Amino acid sequence: MKEYKVIIWDFNGTLIDDIDAALASVNDMLIRRNLPIINFEQYASYVDTPIIKFYEHIFDDLYSMDFSKIAYEFNSGYEKHLPENAVMANAEEVLEYFNSKGKLQTVISATHIDKVMNRLTQFGLTKHFDKILAHNNLIAEDKTHLAVKYFAEKGISPQEAVVIGDCVADFKMAEVLGCDCILTTQGHQSRKEFAETTATVIDSLTELKNIIA
């Protein structure tokens, strides 16, 4: 076990169980255009930031399309498919556990801030966090600068913090920050994608109790 004072949480696919909603929305978009649908393995291998890189894999004419309309279309479908209770299994239990241990917990997300706040409020999770940081747009751009600013404002040392996420992008953010990273296989990418990282990989958030002192 290793002791950390600060836990940086990703949102989608880490605290929120939304992989089925995201994949269903993408496939709705493909069906509307008479294109072949994709499975999770394909989806996981395409996931990237900024999110436009994902769409390069599925739309040959992407750069002749209005990306703001693509983003709106995806998010509309995502909202339609997201279940009423989309909290990741054991997430609240683990958040409460680390609060009881005095950890400073923060959400840093590439999702629109309003959507993050609305979901966390809906699921009663906002009380667990010191800060909730996200973008003010729908294009899912890189979030690393949000973390860099947060670390500077709080005077956080990289050795004090750990990033918990579900994508290689979360590991890359941790690399920039200079802190450790833990990736869960419950979200938008799998162990296959994580093989290129040096992150600790878990299959359930409950495993964190045996990793973080």
C-alpha positions in Angstrom: 0.0 0.0 0.0 1.1 3.6 -0.6 -0.1 6.7 1.1 -1.5 9.6 -0.8 -3.0 12.8 0.5 -4.8 13.7 -2.7 -7.0 11.6 -5.0 -7.8 12.9 -8.5 -10.8 11.1 -10.0 -11.8 10.9 -13.6 -15.6 11.0 -14.2 -16.9 9.1 -17.2 -16.2 5.4 -16.9 -14.6 5.8 -13.5 -17.2 7.2 -11.2 -20.1 6.9 -13.7 -20.9 3.6 -15.4 -21.7 5.0 -18.9 -19.8 2.8 -21.4 -23.0 1.1 -22.7 -24.6 4.6 -23.1 -21.6 5.9 -25.0 -21.2 2.9 -27.3 -25.0 2.8 -28.0 -24.9 6.5 -28.9 -22.0 6.0 -31.3 -23.7 3.1 -33.0 -26.9 5.1 -33.3 -24.9 7.7 -35.3 -23.4 5.0 -37.5 -26.8 3.4 -38.2 -28.2 6.7 -39.2 -25.4 7.0 -41.8 -25.8 3.4 -43.0 -22.3 2.6 -41.6 -21.3 -0.6 -39.8 -21.6 -0.5 -36.1 -18.6 -1.2 -33.8 -18.2 -3.4 -30.8 -16.6 -2.6 -27.4 -13.1 -3.8 -28.4 -13.1 -1.5 -31.4 -14.5 1.4 -29.4 -11.9 1.0 -26.6 -9.1 1.0 -29.1 -10.4 4.2 -30.8 -10.8 6.2 -27.6 -8.5 9.2 -27.5 -8.2 12.9 -26.7 -9.2 15.2 -28.1 -12.3 13.2 -28.9 -12.2 14.2 -32.6 -9.4 11.6 -32.9 -12.0 8.9 -32.0 -14.2 9.9 -34.8 -11.4 9.7 -37.3 -11.7 6.0 -37.0 -15.4 5.8 -37.9 -16.1 8.7 -40.3 -14.1 8.8 -43.5 -15.5 12.3 -44.3 -15.1 13.6 -40.8 -13.3 16.9 -41.8 -16.1 17.8 -44.2 -18.6 17.5 -41.3 -19.6 20.1 -38.7 -17.9 18.7 -35.5 -20.1 20.7 -33.2 -23.2 18.9 -34.7 -21.4 15.5 -34.2 -20.7 16.4 -30.5 -24.3 17.4 -30.0 -25.6 14.3 -31.7 -23.5 12.0 -29.6 -24.4 13.8 -26.3 -28.2 13.6 -27.2 -27.9 9.9 -27.7 -25.8 9.4 -24.6 -28.4 11.2 -22.5 -31.1 8.9 -24.0 -29.2 5.7 -23.2 -27.7 6.6 -19.8 -29.6 4.7 -17.1 -31.3 6.6 -14.2 -28.7 5.3 -11.7 -25.4 5.2 -13.5 -23.1 5.4 -10.5 -20.2 3.0 -10.9 -20.4 -0.1 -8.7 -19.0 0.6 -5.2 -18.1 4.2 -6.1 -20.0 5.8 -3.3 -18.7 3.3 -0.7 -15.1 4.0 -1.8 -15.6 7.8 -1.8 -17.0 7.7 1.7 -14.1 5.4 2.8 -11.4 7.8 1.6 -13.3 10.8 3.1 -13.2 9.0 6.4 -9.4 8.6 5.9 -9.1 12.4 5.5 -8.1 12.3 1.8 -8.6 15.4 -0.4 -10.7 14.2 -3.4 -11.2 16.0 -6.6 -13.0 15.3 -10.0 -11.2 16.4 -13.1 -13.1 15.6 -16.3 -13.1 16.3 -20.0 -16.9 16.4 -20.0 -18.9 19.7 -19.9 -18.9 21.1 -16.4 -22.7 21.4 -16.3 -23.2 17.7 -17.1 -20.6 16.7 -14.5 -22.2 18.9 -11.8 -25.7 17.7 -12.7 -24.8 14.0 -12.5 -22.9 14.3 -9.3 -25.7 16.3 -7.7 -28.3 13.8 -9.0 -26.4 10.9 -7.5 -25.6 12.7 -4.3 -21.9 12.6 -4.7 -20.8 16.3 -4.7 -20.3 16.2 -0.9 -17.2 14.0 -1.3 -15.2 16.4 -3.4 -12.9 19.4 -2.7 -13.1 20.6 -6.3 -15.0 19.6 -9.4 -13.2 20.7 -12.6 -14.3 20.3 -16.2 -14.7 22.1 -19.5 -17.4 24.4 -20.7 -17.8 22.7 -24.1 -18.9 19.4 -25.6 -15.7 18.5 -27.5 -14.0 16.5 -24.8 -10.6 18.1 -25.2 -7.6 17.3 -23.1 -8.1 18.1 -19.3 -4.4 18.1 -18.2 -4.2 21.9 -17.9 -7.1 21.8 -15.4 -5.1 19.4 -13.2 -1.9 21.4 -13.6 -3.7 24.6 -12.5 -5.3 22.7 -9.6 -2.0 21.3 -8.4 -0.4 24.8 -8.5 -3.3 26.5 -6.7 -3.3 23.9 -3.9 0.5 23.5 -3.7 0.1 19.8 -4.3 3.3 17.8 -4.6 3.2 15.0 -7.2 4.3 12.5 -4.6 1.2 13.3 -2.6 -1.4 12.5 -5.3 -2.7 9.7 -7.4 -4.9 9.8 -10.5 -7.7 7.3 -10.8 -9.2 6.8 -14.3 -10.3 4.4 -17.0 -8.3 5.6 -20.1 -4.7 5.9 -21.3 -5.4 9.7 -21.4 -5.7 9.6 -17.6 -2.3 7.9 -17.4 -0.8 10.5 -19.7 -2.2 13.3 -17.5 -0.6 11.7 -14.4 2.7 11.5 -16.3 2.6 15.3 -16.9 1.7 15.9 -13.3 4.4 13.6 -12.2 2.2 11.5 -10.0 1.0 7.8 -9.8 -1.9 6.5 -11.8 -4.5 3.7 -11.2 -6.6 2.6 -14.1 -9.9 0.6 -13.9 -11.0 -1.9 -16.5 -14.7 -1.1 -15.8 -14.8 1.9 -18.1 -14.0 3.0 -21.7 -10.8 1.1 -22.3 -9.4 -2.3 -21.3 -6.3 -4.0 -20.1 -5.2 -4.3 -23.8 -4.9 -0.5 -24.1 -3.4 -0.2 -20.6 -0.5 -2.5 -21.6 1.3 0.6 -23.0 1.3 2.3 -19.6 3.0 1.6 -16.2 -0.2 2.3 -14.3 -1.6 -0.1 -11.6 -4.7 -1.8 -13.1 -7.8 -2.8 -11.2 -11.0 -4.5 -12.0 -13.1 -3.0 -9.2 -13.0 0.3 -7.3 -13.1 -1.7 -4.0 -9.5 -2.8 -4.8 -8.4 0.8 -4.1 -8.8 0.2 -0.3 -5.9 -2.2 -0.5 -3.8 0.0 -2.7 -4.1 3.5 -1.1 -3.1 3.8 2.5 
